[in-house]
Amino acid sequence: MPQTCLLTTIGRRSGQQRSTPVMFLALGNAYVVTSENFGQRREAAWALNLEADPRVTVQVGSAVTACRGRPAAEAEVATLWPRFVAVWPAHEKYLARSGVRKMFVLEPTDAGLASAAGAA
């Protein structure tokens, strides 16, 4: 069973907080998330929001961490993609259908723990 978190981004148009459950991989103290949007042509809103504003919060269980997201480097994608496919093989089908993969590394900020309401 893949690990999931509640990812809170800031809406790129609305400026409002948007929370979405997403699968993640742990990478040291960081989180890695990927979006192929279930193979749909339209990109996932959370990924577009994250590209527009890298400030996010990640909630795993009751722990909420303020993070800054960045696109994964090609070397990171090459290493991490097989791990995503191992925990959720459908990622391969999603990528084949959509042709789009957006992978992000969410690194804790100096703020450390934050409430979801304090993400901005």
QUIGIGI-V172506 format. One record per backbone hydrogen bond with DSSP energy under -0.5 kcal/mol. CO is the residue of the C=O (numbers start at 0). NH is the residue of the N-H. If there is no record, write none. Layout:
BEGIN
((CO,NH) (CO,NH))
END
This chain:
BEGIN
((2,23) (4,6) (4,21) (5,7) (5,58) (6,8) (6,19) (7,56) (8,10) (8,17) (10,14) (15,10) (17,8) (19,6) (21,4) (24,31) (26,29) (29,26) (30,105) (31,24) (32,103) (34,101) (35,38) (36,39) (43,47) (44,48) (45,49) (46,50) (47,51) (48,52) (53,55) (53,68) (55,66) (56,7) (57,59) (57,64) (58,5) (59,62) (62,59) (63,113) (64,57) (65,108) (66,55) (67,106) (69,104) (72,76) (73,77) (74,78) (75,79) (76,80) (79,82) (79,83) (80,84) (81,85) (82,86) (83,87) (87,90) (88,91) (88,92) (89,93) (90,94) (91,95) (92,96) (93,97) (94,98) (100,102) (101,34) (102,71) (103,32) (103,105) (104,69) (104,106) (105,30) (106,67) (108,111) (111,65) (114,117) (115,118))
END
